């Protein structure tokens, strides 16, 4: 059977990163074989988690260029390692507009749920001074942000600003749990402009709903925040046959370091190949 896949193109616009460091013992268990990527700070073992708020623009399937969708999204993710010790992302929660949910689940197999969004357009309103984001689903997330100096306000240090942002962004694998089990996403990251932000959190009840922490564990102070104005993406939604072919290729690559190097070089020149994947930032 010939492996087939569907190529999808999109632009991720005004992508807001909000990052926190959580005590590892307060977090829910991960699906096997994933492991939290822990950091030690002041005697505590801490794991980073991020909320991403952004808009898809002109998302379309190759071959159907006139059918283009634009919509906002919220997702919450943890930073983990997989069975090959590759730094990866685990997508814990995913919210999209209600009208997007059926297509998201049917086309990409994503465990998305519906929400309501009010997102600004900082790149179109660069002189506005500050911007406000809101997301609602049973509870709300509200925050105001403005441009500021690169800084880390709480939690472990990851080195320079460039090294820290790369830690969060430069991860070529992500995982999410679907009805069919744990699915992986293969992607590549481009270097893009990043705006450091100062953020005032006004309502975090949605975060409490996404990640209920033990009563003895308060929600931590924000570690860092920034905005990526534009991130172009080209990726593929693989059929079952394509996923099986990819799995067999991965086994072959893992047994031959020379093939691993070739595959890595090739991945930098081609579009990402997610398995029923999530659009990553």
Short mmCIF file of the C-alpha atoms (twelve columns), coordinates in Angstrom:
data_MODEL
# 
_entry.id   MODEL 
# 
loop_
_atom_site.group_PDB 
_atom_site.id 
_atom_site.type_symbol 
_atom_site.label_atom_id 
_atom_site.label_alt_id 
_atom_site.label_comp_id 
_atom_site.label_asym_id 
_atom_site.label_seq_id 
_atom_site.Cartn_x 
_atom_site.Cartn_y 
_atom_site.Cartn_z 
_atom_site.pdbx_PDB_model_num 
ATOM 1   C CA . UNK A 1   0.000   0.000  0.000  1 
ATOM 2   C CA . UNK A 2   1.398   3.409  -0.931 1 
ATOM 3   C CA . UNK A 3   1.694   5.871  1.936  1 
ATOM 4   C CA . UNK A 4   -0.238  9.067  1.308  1 
ATOM 5   C CA . UNK A 5   -0.504  12.307 3.220  1 
ATOM 6   C CA . UNK A 6   -2.286  15.639 3.022  1 
ATOM 7   C CA . UNK A 7   -0.182  18.804 2.982  1 
ATOM 8   C CA . UNK A 8   -1.543  21.722 5.010  1 
ATOM 9   C CA . UNK A 9   -0.261  25.298 5.040  1 
ATOM 10  C CA . UNK A 10  -0.899  28.036 7.593  1 
ATOM 11  C CA . UNK A 11  0.575   31.161 9.171  1 
ATOM 12  C CA . UNK A 12  0.555   31.353 12.970 1 
ATOM 13  C CA . UNK A 13  0.009   35.002 13.805 1 
ATOM 14  C CA . UNK A 14  0.670   36.942 17.046 1 
ATOM 15  C CA . UNK A 15  1.672   33.878 19.067 1 
ATOM 16  C CA . UNK A 16  1.811   34.690 22.779 1 
ATOM 17  C CA . UNK A 17  3.961   32.461 25.021 1 
ATOM 18  C CA . UNK A 18  3.257   32.411 28.777 1 
ATOM 19  C CA . UNK A 19  5.670   30.198 30.724 1 
ATOM 20  C CA . UNK A 20  5.667   28.859 34.300 1 
ATOM 21  C CA . UNK A 21  7.800   26.437 36.350 1 
ATOM 22  C CA . UNK A 22  5.796   23.848 38.351 1 
ATOM 23  C CA . UNK A 23  6.883   21.452 41.116 1 
ATOM 24  C CA . UNK A 24  7.131   18.073 39.403 1 
ATOM 25  C CA . UNK A 25  5.271   16.338 42.239 1 
ATOM 26  C CA . UNK A 26  2.228   18.572 41.637 1 
ATOM 27  C CA . UNK A 27  1.815   17.539 37.991 1 
ATOM 28  C CA . UNK A 28  -0.355  14.739 36.574 1 
ATOM 29  C CA . UNK A 29  1.322   11.525 35.358 1 
ATOM 30  C CA . UNK A 30  2.426   11.519 31.721 1 
ATOM 31  C CA . UNK A 31  1.501   8.777  29.271 1 
ATOM 32  C CA . UNK A 32  4.284   6.288  28.665 1 
ATOM 33  C CA . UNK A 33  7.006   6.615  27.472 1 
ATOM 34  C CA . UNK A 34  7.174   10.372 28.126 1 
ATOM 35  C CA . UNK A 35  9.077   11.893 31.047 1 
ATOM 36  C CA . UNK A 36  8.990   15.405 32.441 1 
ATOM 37  C CA . UNK A 37  12.142  17.431 31.737 1 
ATOM 38  C CA . UNK A 38  12.995  18.631 35.248 1 
ATOM 39  C CA . UNK A 39  15.260  21.479 36.434 1 
ATOM 40  C CA . UNK A 40  16.598  22.041 39.922 1 
ATOM 41  C CA . UNK A 41  16.232  25.477 41.499 1 
ATOM 42  C CA . UNK A 42  16.551  26.285 45.217 1 
ATOM 43  C CA . UNK A 43  16.385  22.590 46.061 1 
ATOM 44  C CA . UNK A 44  13.146  21.967 44.153 1 
ATOM 45  C CA . UNK A 45  12.593  19.872 41.015 1 
ATOM 46  C CA . UNK A 46  10.649  22.050 38.547 1 
ATOM 47  C CA . UNK A 47  9.048   21.437 35.149 1 
ATOM 48  C CA . UNK A 48  8.122   24.101 32.615 1 
ATOM 49  C CA . UNK A 49  4.638   24.480 31.206 1 
ATOM 50  C CA . UNK A 50  3.375   27.065 28.713 1 
ATOM 51  C CA . UNK A 51  0.091   28.508 27.561 1 
ATOM 52  C CA . UNK A 52  0.110   29.567 23.889 1 
ATOM 53  C CA . UNK A 53  -2.491  31.957 22.468 1 
ATOM 54  C CA . UNK A 54  -2.415  32.663 18.726 1 
ATOM 55  C CA . UNK A 55  -4.379  32.849 15.476 1 
ATOM 56  C CA . UNK A 56  -4.181  30.605 12.442 1 
ATOM 57  C CA . UNK A 57  -4.367  32.582 9.206  1 
ATOM 58  C CA . UNK A 58  -5.235  31.142 5.780  1 
ATOM 59  C CA . UNK A 59  -5.022  27.532 6.931  1 
ATOM 60  C CA . UNK A 60  -5.734  25.402 3.866  1 
ATOM 61  C CA . UNK A 61  -5.140  22.026 2.303  1 
ATOM 62  C CA . UNK A 62  -2.825  21.968 -0.706 1 
ATOM 63  C CA . UNK A 63  -4.947  21.523 -3.810 1 
ATOM 64  C CA . UNK A 64  -7.819  23.495 -2.258 1 
ATOM 65  C CA . UNK A 65  -6.278  26.991 -2.121 1 
ATOM 66  C CA . UNK A 66  -9.652  28.759 -2.189 1 
ATOM 67  C CA . UNK A 67  -10.869 27.083 1.034  1 
ATOM 68  C CA . UNK A 68  -8.923  28.964 3.716  1 
ATOM 69  C CA . UNK A 69  -9.694  29.128 7.436  1 
ATOM 70  C CA . UNK A 70  -8.588  31.631 10.076 1 
ATOM 71  C CA . UNK A 71  -9.313  31.135 13.767 1 
ATOM 72  C CA . UNK A 72  -7.796  31.595 17.252 1 
ATOM 73  C CA . UNK A 73  -6.408  28.830 19.450 1 
ATOM 74  C CA . UNK A 74  -5.291  28.265 23.031 1 
ATOM 75  C CA . UNK A 75  -3.155  25.319 24.064 1 
ATOM 76  C CA . UNK A 76  -1.340  24.298 27.237 1 
ATOM 77  C CA . UNK A 77  1.812   22.205 26.999 1 
ATOM 78  C CA . UNK A 78  4.576   20.652 29.072 1 
ATOM 79  C CA . UNK A 79  8.237   20.172 28.160 1 
ATOM 80  C CA . UNK A 80  9.228   16.516 28.226 1 
ATOM 81  C CA . UNK A 81  11.572  13.893 26.805 1 
ATOM 82  C CA . UNK A 82  10.442  10.831 24.885 1 
ATOM 83  C CA . UNK A 83  11.661  7.233  24.583 1 
ATOM 84  C CA . UNK A 84  14.721  8.428  22.624 1 
ATOM 85  C CA . UNK A 85  15.481  11.183 25.173 1 
ATOM 86  C CA . UNK A 86  14.554  13.763 22.529 1 
ATOM 87  C CA . UNK A 87  13.367  17.088 24.042 1 
ATOM 88  C CA . UNK A 88  9.685   17.224 23.119 1 
ATOM 89  C CA . UNK A 89  6.336   18.829 23.912 1 
ATOM 90  C CA . UNK A 90  3.280   17.194 25.478 1 
ATOM 91  C CA . UNK A 91  0.062   18.979 24.492 1 
ATOM 92  C CA . UNK A 92  -2.085  18.835 27.627 1 
ATOM 93  C CA . UNK A 93  -5.114  20.961 26.618 1 
ATOM 94  C CA . UNK A 94  -6.357  22.441 23.326 1 
ATOM 95  C CA . UNK A 95  -9.170  25.001 22.841 1 
ATOM 96  C CA . UNK A 96  -10.518 26.280 19.517 1 
ATOM 97  C CA . UNK A 97  -13.765 28.011 18.509 1 
ATOM 98  C CA . UNK A 98  -16.800 25.712 18.707 1 
ATOM 99  C CA . UNK A 99  -17.246 25.675 14.935 1 
ATOM 100 C CA . UNK A 100 -13.675 24.366 14.492 1 
ATOM 101 C CA . UNK A 101 -14.027 21.417 16.899 1 
ATOM 102 C CA . UNK A 102 -15.647 18.889 14.477 1 
ATOM 103 C CA . UNK A 103 -13.082 19.511 11.733 1 
ATOM 104 C CA . UNK A 104 -10.184 19.497 14.198 1 
ATOM 105 C CA . UNK A 105 -11.200 16.116 15.559 1 
ATOM 106 C CA . UNK A 106 -12.109 14.604 12.175 1 
ATOM 107 C CA . UNK A 107 -9.225  15.905 10.060 1 
ATOM 108 C CA . UNK A 108 -6.338  15.945 12.534 1 
ATOM 109 C CA . UNK A 109 -7.532  13.664 15.325 1 
ATOM 110 C CA . UNK A 110 -6.945  16.454 17.846 1 
ATOM 111 C CA . UNK A 111 -8.711  16.251 21.247 1 
ATOM 112 C CA . UNK A 112 -9.909  19.852 20.891 1 
ATOM 113 C CA . UNK A 113 -12.732 21.425 22.885 1 
ATOM 114 C CA . UNK A 114 -14.675 24.602 22.172 1 
ATOM 115 C CA . UNK A 115 -14.071 28.000 23.705 1 
ATOM 116 C CA . UNK A 116 -14.629 31.713 23.137 1 
ATOM 117 C CA . UNK A 117 -11.760 34.031 22.287 1 
ATOM 118 C CA . UNK A 118 -10.971 37.732 22.212 1 
ATOM 119 C CA . UNK A 119 -7.439  38.186 20.886 1 
ATOM 120 C CA . UNK A 120 -5.713  41.429 19.862 1 
ATOM 121 C CA . UNK A 121 -3.523  41.935 16.796 1 
ATOM 122 C CA . UNK A 122 -0.285  43.378 18.227 1 
ATOM 123 C CA . UNK A 123 1.510   43.397 14.872 1 
ATOM 124 C CA . UNK A 124 -1.298  45.530 13.428 1 
ATOM 125 C CA . UNK A 125 -1.547  47.676 16.565 1 
ATOM 126 C CA . UNK A 126 2.138   48.143 17.364 1 
ATOM 127 C CA . UNK A 127 1.556   51.618 18.800 1 
ATOM 128 C CA . UNK A 128 -1.377  50.649 21.005 1 
ATOM 129 C CA . UNK A 129 0.810   50.540 24.106 1 
ATOM 130 C CA . UNK A 130 -0.759  47.408 25.561 1 
ATOM 131 C CA . UNK A 131 -3.027  44.568 24.441 1 
ATOM 132 C CA . UNK A 132 -5.546  42.305 26.169 1 
ATOM 133 C CA . UNK A 133 -6.185  38.591 25.581 1 
ATOM 134 C CA . UNK A 134 -9.260  36.694 26.801 1 
ATOM 135 C CA . UNK A 135 -10.255 33.018 26.580 1 
ATOM 136 C CA . UNK A 136 -13.461 31.557 28.034 1 
ATOM 137 C CA . UNK A 137 -14.626 27.993 28.667 1 
ATOM 138 C CA . UNK A 138 -16.493 27.472 31.940 1 
ATOM 139 C CA . UNK A 139 -13.798 29.741 33.385 1 
ATOM 140 C CA . UNK A 140 -11.760 32.636 31.993 1 
ATOM 141 C CA . UNK A 141 -8.197  33.644 31.264 1 
ATOM 142 C CA . UNK A 142 -7.630  37.394 31.032 1 
ATOM 143 C CA . UNK A 143 -4.338  39.234 30.767 1 
ATOM 144 C CA . UNK A 144 -2.840  42.503 29.581 1 
ATOM 145 C CA . UNK A 145 0.631   42.740 28.043 1 
ATOM 146 C CA . UNK A 146 2.961   45.341 26.598 1 
ATOM 147 C CA . UNK A 147 6.439   45.249 25.128 1 
ATOM 148 C CA . UNK A 148 9.301   45.262 27.614 1 
ATOM 149 C CA . UNK A 149 12.891  44.190 28.193 1 
ATOM 150 C CA . UNK A 150 13.886  40.510 28.050 1 
ATOM 151 C CA . UNK A 151 13.603  39.141 31.589 1 
ATOM 152 C CA . UNK A 152 12.891  36.090 33.722 1 
ATOM 153 C CA . UNK A 153 10.766  36.945 36.749 1 
ATOM 154 C CA . UNK A 154 10.625  33.584 38.588 1 
ATOM 155 C CA . UNK A 155 11.903  30.021 38.333 1 
ATOM 156 C CA . UNK A 156 15.021  28.347 36.920 1 
ATOM 157 C CA . UNK A 157 17.443  30.238 34.711 1 
ATOM 158 C CA . UNK A 158 18.055  28.744 31.280 1 
ATOM 159 C CA . UNK A 159 20.902  31.063 30.319 1 
ATOM 160 C CA . UNK A 160 20.665  33.986 27.930 1 
ATOM 161 C CA . UNK A 161 17.363  35.226 26.503 1 
ATOM 162 C CA . UNK A 162 18.154  33.619 23.145 1 
ATOM 163 C CA . UNK A 163 19.011  30.294 24.754 1 
ATOM 164 C CA . UNK A 164 15.868  30.382 26.882 1 
ATOM 165 C CA . UNK A 165 13.491  31.103 23.995 1 
ATOM 166 C CA . UNK A 166 15.183  28.367 21.966 1 
ATOM 167 C CA . UNK A 167 14.580  25.920 24.830 1 
ATOM 168 C CA . UNK A 168 10.837  26.457 24.522 1 
ATOM 169 C CA . UNK A 169 10.589  26.795 20.744 1 
ATOM 170 C CA . UNK A 170 13.213  24.551 19.157 1 
ATOM 171 C CA . UNK A 171 11.570  21.162 19.710 1 
ATOM 172 C CA . UNK A 172 10.895  18.996 16.702 1 
ATOM 173 C CA . UNK A 173 8.560   16.521 18.397 1 
ATOM 174 C CA . UNK A 174 5.249   16.912 20.166 1 
ATOM 175 C CA . UNK A 175 2.805   14.381 21.580 1 
ATOM 176 C CA . UNK A 176 -0.906  14.414 22.305 1 
ATOM 177 C CA . UNK A 177 -3.414  11.849 23.527 1 
ATOM 178 C CA . UNK A 178 -6.271  11.037 21.134 1 
ATOM 179 C CA . UNK A 179 -8.981  8.373  21.085 1 
ATOM 180 C CA . UNK A 180 -6.462  6.136  19.335 1 
ATOM 181 C CA . UNK A 181 -3.784  6.605  21.995 1 
ATOM 182 C CA . UNK A 182 -0.615  8.677  22.116 1 
ATOM 183 C CA . UNK A 183 0.129   10.419 18.795 1 
ATOM 184 C CA . UNK A 184 3.334   12.140 17.756 1 
ATOM 185 C CA . UNK A 185 3.963   15.239 15.659 1 
ATOM 186 C CA . UNK A 186 7.178   15.860 13.726 1 
ATOM 187 C CA . UNK A 187 7.919   19.464 12.881 1 
ATOM 188 C CA . UNK A 188 10.754  21.939 12.387 1 
ATOM 189 C CA . UNK A 189 11.145  25.452 13.749 1 
ATOM 190 C CA . UNK A 190 12.262  28.549 11.883 1 
ATOM 191 C CA . UNK A 191 14.068  31.461 13.462 1 
ATOM 192 C CA . UNK A 192 11.511  34.251 13.819 1 
ATOM 193 C CA . UNK A 193 11.403  37.667 15.521 1 
ATOM 194 C CA . UNK A 194 10.464  37.579 19.222 1 
ATOM 195 C CA . UNK A 195 9.047   40.484 21.239 1 
ATOM 196 C CA . UNK A 196 9.702   40.323 25.010 1 
ATOM 197 C CA . UNK A 197 6.574   41.236 26.973 1 
ATOM 198 C CA . UNK A 198 5.570   42.453 30.422 1 
ATOM 199 C CA . UNK A 199 2.359   40.714 31.461 1 
ATOM 200 C CA . UNK A 200 -0.321  41.400 34.070 1 
ATOM 201 C CA . UNK A 201 -2.464  38.324 34.795 1 
ATOM 202 C CA . UNK A 202 -5.997  39.447 35.635 1 
ATOM 203 C CA . UNK A 203 -7.961  36.169 35.710 1 
ATOM 204 C CA . UNK A 204 -6.356  32.694 35.689 1 
ATOM 205 C CA . UNK A 205 -9.357  30.501 36.532 1 
ATOM 206 C CA . UNK A 206 -9.164  28.849 33.104 1 
ATOM 207 C CA . UNK A 207 -5.589  27.812 33.896 1 
ATOM 208 C CA . UNK A 208 -6.812  26.258 37.146 1 
ATOM 209 C CA . UNK A 209 -9.402  24.369 35.094 1 
ATOM 210 C CA . UNK A 210 -6.781  23.165 32.585 1 
ATOM 211 C CA . UNK A 211 -4.294  22.166 35.259 1 
ATOM 212 C CA . UNK A 212 -5.794  21.615 38.719 1 
ATOM 213 C CA . UNK A 213 -2.916  21.779 41.206 1 
ATOM 214 C CA . UNK A 214 -3.028  20.322 44.740 1 
ATOM 215 C CA . UNK A 215 -4.585  22.666 47.295 1 
ATOM 216 C CA . UNK A 216 -1.194  23.051 48.956 1 
ATOM 217 C CA . UNK A 217 0.385   24.225 45.667 1 
ATOM 218 C CA . UNK A 218 -0.464  27.788 44.564 1 
ATOM 219 C CA . UNK A 219 -0.230  28.735 40.916 1 
ATOM 220 C CA . UNK A 220 3.397   29.884 40.405 1 
ATOM 221 C CA . UNK A 221 4.531   33.328 39.364 1 
ATOM 222 C CA . UNK A 222 5.006   33.823 35.632 1 
ATOM 223 C CA . UNK A 223 8.511   32.819 34.546 1 
ATOM 224 C CA . UNK A 224 8.679   34.628 31.180 1 
ATOM 225 C CA . UNK A 225 6.549   35.857 28.300 1 
ATOM 226 C CA . UNK A 226 7.002   36.909 24.690 1 
ATOM 227 C CA . UNK A 227 5.221   37.206 21.367 1 
ATOM 228 C CA . UNK A 228 6.176   35.796 17.956 1 
ATOM 229 C CA . UNK A 229 4.550   38.082 15.343 1 
ATOM 230 C CA . UNK A 230 4.504   35.495 12.514 1 
ATOM 231 C CA . UNK A 231 5.416   31.810 12.125 1 
ATOM 232 C CA . UNK A 232 4.845   30.191 8.686  1 
ATOM 233 C CA . UNK A 233 4.046   26.472 8.736  1 
ATOM 234 C CA . UNK A 234 3.852   23.686 6.186  1 
ATOM 235 C CA . UNK A 235 3.068   20.227 7.544  1 
ATOM 236 C CA . UNK A 236 1.450   16.961 6.577  1 
ATOM 237 C CA . UNK A 237 -1.487  15.026 8.014  1 
ATOM 238 C CA . UNK A 238 -0.508  11.410 7.434  1 
ATOM 239 C CA . UNK A 239 -2.822  8.542  6.655  1 
ATOM 240 C CA . UNK A 240 -2.509  5.282  8.603  1 
ATOM 241 C CA . UNK A 241 -0.339  3.889  5.808  1 
ATOM 242 C CA . UNK A 242 1.969   6.900  5.946  1 
ATOM 243 C CA . UNK A 243 2.300   6.620  9.721  1 
ATOM 244 C CA . UNK A 244 3.242   2.957  9.440  1 
ATOM 245 C CA . UNK A 245 5.837   3.770  6.778  1 
ATOM 246 C CA . UNK A 246 7.211   6.533  8.975  1 
ATOM 247 C CA . UNK A 247 7.397   4.158  11.972 1 
ATOM 248 C CA . UNK A 248 9.359   1.606  9.931  1 
ATOM 249 C CA . UNK A 249 11.697  4.320  8.656  1 
ATOM 250 C CA . UNK A 250 12.252  5.545  12.213 1 
ATOM 251 C CA . UNK A 251 13.280  2.040  13.296 1 
ATOM 252 C CA . UNK A 252 15.771  1.813  10.426 1 
ATOM 253 C CA . UNK A 253 17.194  5.264  11.177 1 
ATOM 254 C CA . UNK A 254 17.592  4.462  14.861 1 
ATOM 255 C CA . UNK A 255 19.867  1.521  13.992 1 
ATOM 256 C CA . UNK A 256 22.169  3.495  11.677 1 
ATOM 257 C CA . UNK A 257 23.821  6.750  12.903 1 
ATOM 258 C CA . UNK A 258 24.747  7.728  9.348  1 
ATOM 259 C CA . UNK A 259 21.091  7.474  8.331  1 
ATOM 260 C CA . UNK A 260 20.106  9.489  11.387 1 
ATOM 261 C CA . UNK A 261 22.394  12.327 10.311 1 
ATOM 262 C CA . UNK A 262 21.007  12.221 6.774  1 
ATOM 263 C CA . UNK A 263 17.425  12.270 8.007  1 
ATOM 264 C CA . UNK A 264 18.160  15.215 10.280 1 
ATOM 265 C CA . UNK A 265 19.724  17.209 7.449  1 
ATOM 266 C CA . UNK A 266 16.858  16.362 5.156  1 
ATOM 267 C CA . UNK A 267 14.259  17.436 7.715  1 
ATOM 268 C CA . UNK A 268 15.744  20.935 7.720  1 
ATOM 269 C CA . UNK A 269 15.063  21.257 4.007  1 
ATOM 270 C CA . UNK A 270 11.557  19.859 3.937  1 
ATOM 271 C CA . UNK A 271 8.223   20.457 5.591  1 
ATOM 272 C CA . UNK A 272 7.425   18.869 8.934  1 
ATOM 273 C CA . UNK A 273 5.624   15.505 8.872  1 
ATOM 274 C CA . UNK A 274 3.182   15.301 11.777 1 
ATOM 275 C CA . UNK A 275 1.143   12.223 12.556 1 
ATOM 276 C CA . UNK A 276 -2.418  13.497 12.598 1 
ATOM 277 C CA . UNK A 277 -0.740  16.478 14.042 1 
ATOM 278 C CA . UNK A 278 -1.180  19.668 15.950 1 
ATOM 279 C CA . UNK A 279 -0.034  22.944 14.443 1 
ATOM 280 C CA . UNK A 280 2.900   23.923 16.635 1 
ATOM 281 C CA . UNK A 281 4.570   27.237 17.388 1 
# 
